[in-house]
Amino acid sequence: MSDNPQRNGDSKPGGNVWLVLVLVTTAVLVSAFLFGSTQRQLRYPELMSLLEMAAEAKTQVAADATAAVDEPIVDESAGDEPKVDETTVAKADLAESPVDEAGDQKSESVDIKKSDSKDAGSASSVALPSTKKTSRARPTLVVKSTKNPEILIEYSELQDVLVADELITGTVMYRSLGMGGNAPKEAAKRVEFQTIRDTYNESEHERLVSYLEASGVTWDNARPSRLLQDHWPELLMIGILVFLGIMMLRRIGGVGSPMSFSRSRGKLYSQEELALSFDDAAGIDEAVEEVREIVDFLKNSDKYQALGGRIPKGVLLVGPPGTGKTLLAKAIAGEAGVPFFSLSGSDFVEMYVGVGAARVRDMFQQATNRAPCIIFIDELDALGKSRSGNSVGGHDEREQTLNALLVEMDGFVSNSGVIVIAATNRPETLDPALLRPGRFDRHVLVDRPDVGGREAILKVHVKNVKLDEKVDLREIASITPGFVGADLANLVNEAALLAARAEKNTVGSDQFNDAVERVTAGLEKKNRVMNADEKIRVAYHEAGHAIVAAALPNTDPVHKVSIIPRGLAALGYTMQRPDSERYLMTKTELESNMKVLLAGTLTEEMTFQDISTGAQNDLERCTEIARSMVMDYGMSRLGRVNFRRSNRSAFLAGGGEGYQTVHSEEMAKLIDKEVTRIIDDSLAQTREILEQRRDVLEAVTQRLLEVEAIDNEELMRLIRQHSQGPWLVPGTVSEKPLAKLRVDDRSNKNFKTDAADGS
């Protein structure tokens, strides 16, 4: 799971390679510095020479001391011949005196005492002490430097020698004499040295030991641990391989890797990423009120628990696409200030059985560790489809995943503090066990906004847009019936792009009107070349739609008529916009809509005595209206009977499995005949309307050929100028009922708004 977004970005592969190279180079340099030798190298022949000189110096000092001890003391009072008396010889204490740094010589002193007791009564002879001093210079060795042969180096006074199998170490007095020995003499300093020796030469080893013993240097055998010094390159490579292996495991452990089958793919959002509130979820006030108490429970759970109440474990948001279900879930998390996990239902489904169930358990385990928190599952129908339609041994992976979700939401051990919010466009496909109380306790409808909701949504999306002072968001909301939040956001963006393309400083009403047409009808194709006959036919076709729509009072007003091609196949279009929100349609209104749809092909027939393929979509829609009147609404001579059951999705256009017929073959024939009769009656009535208004039809057609598009005002002006009789079709104005709504009725929001505007 993640929390940067890239949800923060991924590093480039080249950057990783350079990082590894820098780390390897750094490790090699550090290892060489730590494990490299800092001791001074003393070659084996030079060590042996220095030991030999020390041994000779010691031997010479011992010989001088012995000579001094053996010299006799003569008694001159004994007669002619010298006589050696008994003497008591005090053995000399031979000790090397330390040598100062100026090169002082060593001294040895020998004191010999002699007492003559041969004649106790006679006069005793005087014993003359005799002392002899021997001075010698310390043994030094001057050699050439291994790095620069012109530099001379002086070694002396070996101490603390340790003899290992392959190496000899110790300390020695060191002084550099400079180039040719002419540099000013500096004070000698004691440094550590090391010498490489031959392990397999026994005679050389005996010779070394003899020299060490003869020189009087303190020495000992050593067996140091050389694991790091001898094998540090291998250990370094092993460490690098382990590091690279860990990096590879972390990389292949991400989303989509074989190592992450059982890990949840939910993304954890922080509070900085969820800076949303209910004010941002405009246009869905009823849905916000339904979920507001969830936020209150997450903030003040003690208030509800004190009364024995519990918060719903699950909230199911249902509604058409783009109405703001995901936005509402984020607003809940932003208001509550709790962790928010977001993922899709398809993230749980894999081809391997058991993987989805493991991901569900991992998701709820992470959520429980961060409770209280919210889990948002988008497109729940990908995970929770009903199991009733599956045969025995169906999709085992999906069923196991669904079973795991059911258990985690309301199983033997409940996950307290974890609220599951799910969104779907197809609630009819969900499993009943998932929708029961205790799992998804509350179902919240996030429906298409009304005119007031669309105005509130537009206010949110135009905060960062420079609007013209004359722009009325209420008017824009009124011309966008059926638009959801996503459509309105796209509308505002299209209007801003059109204004920028036209070099405008602000976004005006013209740009919003053009954006509405572009969103609903498609991109305008002004450069499409049409021959004259086709263009005239399209003008008559669209003029027929507009004339019939204006002549029937129970149809939506005509907003614009154009013969400019738009979208994929439209060579022209007649746009109608309702005055207010409509949720019901009467039989008369459906018949009027059919007449408007049939007007185009009838106009072609009346003018050219031939019809074209341009009415294909009109005929398809007209036939569907007639069939729905017969089979769905009971608006035919066959009675108030429903002949088919709809399996279509309530929120997805064209979704679901279509219709399920519940009639016999004989009834199917009657239905087809009734549908044909309704269409034929509409054709006859439409033909009569057009024939009575032929002058207006010709005038509107001619104007369309001149300007290619006219609006409602210009259409009504042409009708007033060329109409010779009553314009509205007789018999289409029905009487109004006596009952009326009160002005303060809360359910009549549009009525209150219109009354406030003075309309």
C-alpha positions in Angstrom: 0.0 0.0 0.0 0.8 3.3 -0.6 0.2 6.8 0.6 1.8 9.4 -2.5 0.3 9.3 -4.5 3.8 9.5 -7.0 -0.7 7.8 -4.9 4.2 10.9 -5.4 6.9 9.2 -9.1 8.9 6.1 -9.7 12.6 6.4 -10.1 14.2 5.7 -13.4 16.1 2.4 -13.9 19.2 4.4 -15.0 19.2 6.3 -11.7 19.2 3.0 -9.7 22.2 1.7 -11.7 24.2 4.8 -10.9 23.2 4.6 -7.2 24.4 1.0 -7.0 27.7 1.9 -8.7 28.3 4.8 -6.2 27.5 2.5 -3.3 29.9 -0.2 -4.5 32.7 2.3 -5.1 32.2 3.8 -1.7 32.2 0.4 0.0 35.5 -0.5 -1.8 37.2 2.7 -0.7 36.0 2.4 2.9 37.1 -1.2 3.1 40.5 -0.4 1.7 40.9 2.3 4.2 39.8 0.2 7.2 41.5 -3.0 6.3 44.6 -1.7 4.5 47.9 -1.8 6.4 49.1 1.4 8.1 52.4 -0.2 9.3 55.7 0.6 7.7 57.2 -2.1 5.6 60.6 -3.4 6.7 62.2 -5.8 4.3 63.3 -9.1 5.6 67.1 -8.7 4.8 67.1 -5.3 6.5 65.4 -6.9 9.6 68.0 -9.6 9.7 70.8 -7.1 9.3 69.4 -5.0 12.1 69.1 -8.0 14.3 72.7 -9.1 13.4 74.0 -5.7 14.3 72.2 -5.7 17.6 73.6 -9.2 18.4 77.1 -8.0 17.6 76.7 -4.9 19.8 75.5 -7.0 22.6 78.3 -9.5 22.3 80.9 -6.7 22.2 79.4 -5.1 25.3 79.5 -8.4 27.1 83.2 -9.0 26.1 84.2 -5.5 27.3 82.5 -6.1 30.6 84.2 -9.5 31.1 87.7 -7.9 30.4 87.0 -5.3 33.0 86.1 -7.9 35.6 89.2 -10.1 35.0 91.8 -7.3 35.6 93.7 -8.1 39.0 94.7 -5.6 41.8 98.5 -5.9 42.9 99.8 -5.6 46.5 103.1 -3.7 46.3 104.1 -4.3 50.1 104.5 -8.0 49.8 107.9 -8.1 48.4 109.6 -8.4 45.1 107.2 -10.7 43.4 103.7 -9.5 42.9 101.2 -11.6 44.7 97.6 -11.9 44.1 95.6 -11.8 47.2 92.2 -13.3 47.8 89.7 -11.0 46.5 86.0 -10.7 46.7 84.7 -9.9 43.3 81.4 -8.1 43.1 80.0 -9.1 39.8 79.3 -6.3 37.4 75.8 -5.3 36.7 75.8 -4.9 33.0 72.9 -2.7 31.8 72.5 -0.8 28.6 71.8 2.8 29.4 69.1 4.5 27.3 70.4 6.4 24.3 69.3 9.9 24.0 68.2 11.4 20.7 71.6 13.1 20.2 73.4 9.8 20.0 74.9 9.5 23.5 77.0 6.4 24.1 76.3 3.6 26.5 78.4 3.1 29.6 79.2 0.1 31.7 80.7 0.3 35.2 82.4 -2.5 37.0 83.3 -2.1 40.7 85.8 -4.5 42.2 86.4 -4.6 45.9 89.4 -6.3 47.5 90.1 -6.7 51.3 93.4 -8.0 52.7 92.9 -9.9 55.9 96.1 -12.0 55.8 97.7 -10.3 58.7 95.1 -9.0 61.1 97.6 -7.4 63.4 99.7 -5.7 60.9 98.8 -2.6 59.2 96.2 -3.3 56.6 96.8 -2.5 53.0 94.5 -0.1 51.3 92.2 -1.6 48.7 92.1 0.6 45.6 88.9 0.4 43.8 89.3 0.3 40.0 86.5 1.3 37.6 86.6 0.9 33.8 84.0 2.5 31.4 83.3 1.3 27.9 81.4 3.5 25.4 79.9 2.3 22.1 77.4 3.9 19.6 73.9 2.3 19.2 73.6 -0.1 16.2 71.8 1.7 13.3 70.9 0.6 9.8 70.7 3.1 6.9 68.8 1.8 3.8 67.2 3.3 0.7 63.5 4.0 0.7 61.4 1.5 -1.2 59.4 4.3 -2.8 62.3 6.6 -3.7 65.8 5.1 -3.8 67.4 8.5 -3.4 65.9 9.0 0.0 67.8 7.3 2.9 66.1 5.9 6.0 67.6 5.0 9.3 66.3 2.1 11.5 67.5 1.3 15.1 66.4 -0.3 18.4 64.0 -3.1 17.6 61.5 -3.8 20.4 58.4 -6.0 21.0 58.9 -8.3 18.0 56.1 -10.7 17.3 56.8 -13.6 14.9 53.8 -15.0 13.1 53.6 -17.7 10.4 53.8 -15.2 7.5 54.5 -11.9 9.1 56.9 -10.3 11.6 55.7 -7.2 13.4 57.1 -4.9 16.1 58.4 -1.4 16.7 61.5 0.3 15.6 63.1 3.7 15.8 62.7 5.4 12.5 64.2 8.5 11.0 64.3 9.9 7.4 67.7 11.3 6.3 66.3 12.9 3.2 67.8 13.0 -0.3 71.3 11.5 -0.2 71.3 11.8 3.6 71.8 15.6 3.4 68.5 16.7 4.9 68.5 18.2 8.3 68.4 15.5 10.9 65.0 15.1 12.5 64.3 13.4 15.8 63.8 9.7 15.6 60.4 8.3 16.3 59.1 4.9 17.2 56.9 3.3 14.6 55.3 0.0 13.9 56.7 -2.2 11.2 55.8 -5.4 9.5 58.0 -7.8 7.5 56.9 -10.7 5.3 58.8 -13.9 5.9 59.1 -17.3 4.3 57.0 -19.8 6.2 58.4 -23.0 4.6 62.1 -22.4 5.1 63.1 -24.2 8.4 66.8 -23.2 8.3 65.8 -19.5 7.8 63.4 -19.8 10.7 66.2 -21.2 13.0 68.5 -18.4 11.8 65.9 -15.8 12.7 65.3 -17.3 16.1 69.0 -17.4 16.8 69.4 -13.7 15.8 66.4 -12.7 18.0 67.9 -14.5 21.0 71.4 -13.2 20.4 70.2 -9.6 19.9 68.4 -9.5 23.3 65.2 -8.1 21.7 62.0 -8.9 23.5 60.1 -11.2 21.1 57.4 -13.8 21.1 55.4 -16.0 18.7 52.0 -14.7 17.5 49.0 -16.1 15.7 46.8 -13.1 14.8 43.3 -13.4 13.2 43.6 -12.5 9.5 40.1 -13.2 8.4 39.2 -9.6 7.6 42.6 -8.7 6.1 42.8 -11.8 4.0 39.2 -12.1 2.9 37.8 -8.6 2.9 37.3 -8.6 -0.9 35.2 -11.7 -0.7 33.2 -10.4 2.3 32.6 -7.1 0.5 31.3 -8.9 -2.6 29.0 -11.0 -0.4 27.7 -7.9 1.2 27.0 -6.3 -2.2 25.2 -9.4 -3.4 23.0 -9.4 -0.3 22.2 -5.7 -0.7 21.3 -6.2 -4.4 19.2 -9.2 -3.5 17.2 -7.3 -0.9 16.6 -4.5 -3.5 15.4 -7.0 -6.0 13.1 -8.7 -3.5 11.7 -5.3 -2.6 11.2 -4.4 -6.3 9.5 -7.7 -7.2 7.4 -7.4 -4.0 5.5 -4.5 -5.5 2.1 -4.4 -7.0 1.7 -6.9 -9.8 4.6 -9.1 -8.9 4.5 -12.8 -8.1 5.6 -12.0 -4.5 2.6 -9.8 -3.8 -0.3 -12.1 -4.5 -1.6 -12.1 -1.0 -1.0 -8.5 -0.2 -3.7 -5.9 -0.4 -3.5 -3.3 -3.1 -5.3 -0.7 -1.2 -3.8 2.8 -1.1 -3.6 4.6 2.2 -4.4 8.3 2.0 -3.1 10.8 4.6 -5.0 13.8 5.8 -3.0 16.1 3.6 -4.2 14.2 0.6 -7.8 14.3 1.8 -8.3 18.0 2.2 -12.0 17.7 1.3 -15.1 18.5 3.1 -18.9 18.2 2.6 -18.8 21.6 1.0 -16.9 20.2 -1.9 -19.6 17.5 -2.4 -22.1 20.0 -3.8 -25.4 19.1 -5.4 -26.0 15.9 -3.4 -27.3 17.4 -0.1 -29.6 14.4 0.7 -26.7 11.9 0.4 -24.5 14.1 2.6 -27.1 14.2 5.3 -27.3 10.4 5.2 -23.6 10.0 5.9 -23.1 13.0 8.2 -23.8 10.9 11.3 -21.0 8.5 10.4 -18.6 11.4 10.7 -20.2 12.3 14.0 -19.8 8.8 15.3 -16.1 8.6 14.3 -15.5 11.8 16.2 -17.9 11.3 19.2 -18.5 7.6 19.4 -19.1 7.7 23.2 -22.4 9.7 22.6 -23.9 6.8 20.5 -22.5 4.0 22.6 -23.9 5.5 25.8 -27.4 5.1 24.3 -26.7 1.6 23.1 -26.5 2.6 19.5 -23.9 1.4 16.9 -22.7 2.9 13.7 -23.5 1.1 10.4 -20.7 -1.2 9.5 -21.2 -0.6 5.8 -22.5 2.2 3.6 -23.4 1.4 0.0 -23.4 4.4 -2.4 -25.4 3.7 -5.5 -26.1 6.0 -8.4 -25.3 6.8 -12.0 -21.6 7.3 -13.1 -20.1 10.7 -12.3 -22.5 11.7 -9.6 -19.8 12.0 -6.9 -19.8 8.7 -5.0 -16.0 8.6 -4.7 -15.9 12.3 -3.9 -18.5 11.7 -1.1 -16.4 8.9 0.4 -13.3 11.1 0.4 -15.3 13.9 2.0 -16.4 11.5 4.8 -12.7 10.6 5.5 -11.7 14.3 5.3 -14.4 15.4 7.7 -13.7 12.5 10.1 -10.0 12.9 10.1 -9.3 9.1 10.1 -7.1 6.9 7.8 -8.7 6.2 4.4 -8.0 3.1 2.4 -9.1 3.2 -1.3 -9.1 0.3 -3.7 -11.3 -1.2 -6.5 -13.3 -4.4 -6.4 -11.2 -5.7 -9.3 -8.0 -5.5 -7.1 -9.2 -8.5 -5.2 -9.8 -10.8 -8.2 -7.0 -12.9 -9.6 -6.9 -16.1 -11.7 -5.4 -18.1 -8.8 -7.9 -19.4 -6.3 -7.4 -18.1 -2.8 -5.5 -14.9 -3.7 -8.5 -12.6 -3.5 -9.5 -14.0 -0.1 -6.0 -13.5 1.2 -6.1 -9.9 0.0 -9.4 -9.2 1.7 -8.0 -10.5 5.0 -4.8 -8.5 4.6 -6.8 -5.4 3.9 -9.0 -5.7 7.0 -5.9 -6.6 9.1 -4.2 -3.3 8.1 -7.4 -1.4 8.7 -7.9 -2.9 12.1 -4.4 -1.9 13.1 -5.3 1.7 12.2 -8.8 1.7 13.6 -10.9 3.8 13.5 -10.6 4.1 9.7 -12.6 3.9 6.5 -12.2 1.3 3.7 -13.6 2.5 0.4 -14.2 -0.2 -2.3 -15.1 1.3 -5.7 -17.0 -0.8 -8.2 -18.2 -3.3 -5.7 -20.1 -5.3 -8.3 -16.7 -6.7 -9.6 -16.3 -8.4 -6.3 -19.8 -9.0 -4.9 -21.9 -10.3 -7.8 -24.7 -12.6 -6.8 -23.9 -16.3 -6.4 -27.5 -17.4 -7.2 -26.9 -17.4 -10.9 -23.8 -19.5 -10.8 -24.0 -23.2 -11.4 -22.3 -25.7 -9.1 -18.6 -25.4 -9.3 -18.7 -21.9 -10.8 -16.1 -19.2 -10.4 -14.4 -20.5 -7.2 -12.0 -17.6 -6.9 -14.7 -14.9 -6.9 -16.9 -16.8 -4.5 -14.1 -17.4 -2.1 -13.2 -13.7 -2.2 -16.9 -12.8 -1.6 -17.1 -15.2 1.3 -14.0 -13.7 2.9 -15.5 -10.2 2.6 -18.8 -11.4 4.2 -16.9 -13.0 7.1 -14.7 -9.9 7.6 -17.6 -7.5 7.6 -19.9 -9.5 9.9 -18.4 -12.8 10.9 -17.6 -14.5 14.2 -15.1 -11.8 15.1 -16.3 -8.3 14.1 -13.9 -5.6 13.1 -14.9 -2.7 15.4 -13.9 0.7 14.3 -13.6 -0.2 10.6 -16.3 1.3 8.4 -16.7 -0.1 4.8 -18.0 2.4 2.2 -18.6 0.9 -1.3 -19.8 2.4 -4.5 -21.5 0.7 -7.5 -23.6 1.5 -10.5 -25.3 -1.9 -10.6 -26.8 -2.7 -7.2 -29.2 -5.2 -8.7 -26.3 -7.6 -9.4 -24.9 -7.7 -5.8 -25.3 -10.8 -3.6 -28.2 -10.5 -1.1 -26.0 -11.7 1.7 -23.8 -8.6 1.1 -26.8 -6.2 1.2 -28.4 -7.4 4.4 -28.3 -5.4 7.7 -25.1 -6.0 9.6 -22.9 -5.7 6.5 -24.1 -2.8 4.3 -26.7 -1.5 6.7 -27.4 1.7 4.8 -27.9 2.3 1.1 -27.4 5.9 0.0 -28.7 7.0 -3.4 -26.4 9.5 -5.1 -28.7 10.6 -7.9 -28.4 13.1 -10.7 -28.7 16.6 -9.3 -31.6 18.9 -10.0 -31.3 22.4 -11.2 -30.4 23.7 -7.8 -27.8 21.0 -7.3 -26.3 21.7 -10.7 -26.0 25.4 -9.9 -24.2 24.5 -6.6 -21.8 22.1 -8.5 -21.1 24.9 -11.1 -20.2 27.3 -8.3 -17.6 24.8 -7.0 -16.0 24.2 -10.5 -15.9 27.9 -11.5 -13.9 29.0 -8.5 -10.7 29.2 -10.5 -12.3 30.4 -13.8 -12.6 34.0 -14.8 -16.2 34.5 -15.5 -17.9 37.3 -17.3 -20.1 39.5 -15.2 -23.2 38.6 -17.3 -22.8 34.9 -16.8 -25.8 33.4 -14.9 -25.0 30.0 -13.4 -28.7 29.4 -12.8 -29.4 29.8 -16.5 -26.6 27.4 -17.4 -27.9 24.9 -14.8 -31.3 25.1 -16.4 -30.0 24.2 -19.9 -28.1 21.2 -18.7 -30.8 18.7 -17.6 -29.5 15.3 -16.8 -25.9 16.5 -16.3 -24.0 15.0 -13.4 -21.1 16.4 -11.5 -18.5 15.0 -13.9 -20.4 16.4 -16.9 -20.6 19.8 -15.4 -16.9 19.8 -14.6 -16.2 18.9 -18.2 -18.6 21.6 -19.3 -16.7 24.3 -17.4 -13.4 23.1 -18.8 -14.7 23.1 -22.3 -16.1 26.6 -21.9 -12.7 27.8 -20.6 -10.9 26.2 -23.5 -13.2 27.8 -26.0 -12.7 31.2 -24.5 -8.9 30.8 -24.6 -9.1 29.7 -28.2 -11.1 32.8 -29.1 -8.6 35.0 -27.3 -11.1 36.1 -24.7 -10.2 37.5 -21.3 -13.2 36.0 -19.5 -15.6 33.1 -20.1 -19.0 34.3 -21.2 -22.4 32.8 -21.8 -21.7 32.2 -25.5 -18.8 29.9 -24.5 -21.0 28.0 -22.1 -23.7 27.5 -24.7 -21.2 26.3 -27.3 -19.7 24.0 -24.7 -23.2 22.5 -23.9 -23.7 21.8 -27.6 -20.3 20.3 -28.0 -20.8 18.0 -25.0 -24.3 16.9 -26.0 -24.1 16.8 -29.8 -20.4 16.4 -30.5 -17.7 18.4 -32.2 -18.8 20.8 -34.9 -17.5 20.0 -38.4 -17.7 23.2 -40.3 -15.1 22.0 -42.9 -17.1 19.0 -44.0 -18.1 19.5 -47.7 -21.6 18.6 -48.6 -23.2 18.8 -52.1 -26.1 21.2 -52.6 -28.8 18.5 -52.8 -27.8 16.9 -49.5 -27.6 20.2 -47.8 -31.1 21.3 -48.9 -32.5 17.9 -47.9 -30.9 18.2 -44.4 -32.3 21.8 -44.1 -35.9 20.6 -44.9 -35.4 17.7 -42.5 -34.4 19.8 -39.6 -37.0 22.5 -40.4 -39.7 19.9 -40.2 -38.6 18.8 -36.7 -38.5 22.4 -35.5 -42.0 23.3 -37.0 -43.8 20.3 -35.4 -42.0 20.8 -32.1 -43.1 24.5 -32.0 -46.7 23.6 -33.0 -47.2 21.1 -30.2 -47.5 22.7 -26.8 -46.6 19.7 -24.7 -43.1 19.2 -26.1 -39.9 20.8 -25.0 -39.1 24.2 -26.5 -36.7 24.3 -29.4 -33.4 25.8 -28.4 -31.5 25.7 -31.6 -31.7 24.3 -35.2 -28.6 23.7 -37.2 -27.5 22.1 -40.4 -23.8 22.0 -39.4 -22.6 18.4 -39.0 -21.7 17.4 -35.5 -20.4 14.2 -33.9 -20.0 10.9 -35.8 -23.0 10.8 -38.0 -25.3 13.9 -37.4 -25.5 16.0 -40.5 -27.8 18.4 -38.7 -29.7 18.6 -35.4 -32.7 20.2 -33.6 -32.0 20.8 -29.9 -34.8 20.9 -27.4 -34.4 21.9 -23.8 -37.0 21.4 -21.1 -38.2 24.4 -19.0 -37.9 22.4 -15.7 -37.0 19.0 -14.3 -39.3 16.3 -15.5 -39.7 12.8 -13.9 -42.9 11.6 -15.6 -44.2 11.5 -19.1 -47.9 11.4 -20.2 -49.4 9.5 -23.1 -50.0 12.8 -25.0 -46.4 13.9 -24.4 -45.1 10.6 -25.7 -47.3 10.8 -28.8 -46.1 14.4 -29.4 -42.4 13.3 -29.2 -43.2 10.6 -31.8 -44.6 13.3 -34.1 -41.5 15.4 -33.7 -39.3 12.5 -34.6 -41.4 11.6 -37.7 -41.6 15.1 -38.9 -38.1 15.0 -40.6 -38.8 12.0 -42.9 -42.3 13.3 -43.7 -40.9 16.7 -44.7 -38.5 14.9 -47.1 -41.3 12.9 -48.6 -43.6 15.9 -49.0 -40.8 18.0 -50.7 -38.8 15.5 -52.7 -41.4 12.6 -53.0 -38.6 10.4 -51.6 -37.0 9.6 -48.3 -33.4 9.1 -47.3 -31.4 7.2 -44.7 -31.0 10.3 -42.5 -34.1 9.3 -40.5 -32.7 6.0 -39.2 -32.2 7.2 -35.7 -35.5 9.1 -35.6 -37.4 5.9 -36.6 -35.5 3.8 -34.1 -36.4 6.1 -31.2 -40.0 6.5 -32.4 -40.5 2.8 -32.6 -39.1 2.2 -29.2 -41.4 4.8 -27.7 -44.4 3.1 -29.4 -43.4 -0.3 -28.2 -42.8 0.9 -24.7 -46.3 2.5 -24.7 -47.8 -0.9 -25.6 -45.6 -3.3 -23.6 -44.4 -1.3 -20.6 -46.8 1.5 -19.8 -50.2 0.1 -20.9 -51.0 3.0 -23.2 -52.6 1.1 -26.0 -55.9 -0.7 -27.0 -54.5 -3.9 -25.5 -55.2 -2.6 -22.0 -53.3 -1.7 -18.9 -51.0 -4.7 -19.2 -47.2 -5.1 -18.9 -45.9 -7.6 -21.5 -42.2 -7.6 -20.6 -40.0 -7.3 -17.5 -37.0 -5.0 -17.6 -33.6 -6.3 -16.5 -31.8 -3.2 -17.4 -29.7 -1.3 -14.9 -31.4 1.6 -13.3 -28.2 3.8 -13.5 -26.4 2.6 -16.6 -27.8 3.5 -20.1 -28.1 0.3 -22.1 -26.8 -1.8 -19.2 -28.2 -5.1 -18.0 -29.5 -8.0 -20.0 -32.4 -6.2 -21.8 -36.0 -7.4 -21.4 -37.6 -10.6 -20.5 -40.9 -11.2 -22.4 -43.9 -12.6 -20.6 -46.4 -13.1 -23.4 -47.3 -15.7 -26.0 -46.6 -15.7 -29.7 -50.2 -14.8 -30.5 -49.9 -11.8 -28.2 -46.6 -10.8 -29.9 -48.5 -10.5 -33.2 -51.1 -8.2 -31.6 -48.3 -6.1 -30.0 -46.6 -5.7 -33.3 -49.9 -4.6 -35.0 -50.6 -2.1 -32.2 -47.2 -0.6 -32.4 -47.7 -0.2 -36.2 -51.1 1.4 -35.7 -49.7 4.0 -33.2 -46.9 5.0 -35.6 -49.3 5.2 -38.5 -51.7 7.5 -36.6 -48.7 9.7 -35.6 -47.6 9.9 -39.3 -51.0 11.0 -40.4 -51.3 13.7 -37.8 -47.8 14.9 -38.4 -48.4 15.1 -42.2 -51.5 17.3 -41.5 -49.5 19.6 -39.2 -46.8 20.2 -41.9 -49.2 20.7 -44.7 -51.0 23.4 -42.8 -47.8 25.2 -42.0 -46.0 24.9 -45.4 -45.2 28.6 -45.7 -43.4 28.6 -42.4 -41.6 25.4 -43.3 -40.2 27.0 -46.5 -39.2 30.2 -44.7 -37.3 28.3 -41.9 -35.6 26.1 -44.5 -34.4 29.1 -46.5 -33.1 30.8 -43.4 -31.2 27.7 -42.5 -29.5 27.5 -45.9 -28.5 31.2 -45.4 -27.1 31.2 -41.9 -26.9 27.4 -41.2 -28.1 27.8 -37.6 -31.0 29.6 -35.9 -32.0 29.9 -32.3 -35.4 30.0 -30.6 -35.9 33.7 -30.9 -35.3 33.7 -34.7 -37.5 30.6 -35.1 -40.4 32.3 -33.4 -39.9 35.5 -35.4 -40.2 33.5 -38.7 -43.3 31.7 -37.4 -45.0 35.0 -36.5 -44.1 36.5 -39.9 -45.3 33.6 -42.2 -48.0 32.0 -40.1 -51.5 32.5 -41.6 -53.7 30.7 -39.1 -53.7 29.4 -35.5 -50.2 28.1 -34.8 -50.8 25.6 -32.1 -52.4 22.3 -33.1 -56.1 22.3 -32.1 -57.0 19.8 -29.3 -53.6 19.6 -27.8 -54.1 22.1 -25.0 -55.7 20.2 -22.1 -57.5 21.7 -19.2 -55.6 22.2 -16.0 -56.8 20.5 -12.8 -58.5 22.4 -10.1 -56.1 21.3 -7.3 -53.0 23.5 -6.9 -49.9 23.5 -4.8 -49.3 26.0 -2.0 -46.4 28.4 -2.4 -44.7 27.3 0.8 -44.9 23.6 -0.1 -41.3 22.2 0.5 -41.6 19.6 -2.2 -42.1 22.2 -4.9 -38.6 23.7 -5.0 -38.8 24.7 -8.6 -42.1 26.5 -8.0 -40.7 28.5 -5.1 -37.7 29.5 -7.2 -39.8 30.6 -10.1 -42.1 32.5 -7.8 -39.1 34.2 -6.3 -37.9 35.2 -9.8 -41.2 36.7 -10.6 -42.0 34.3 -13.3 
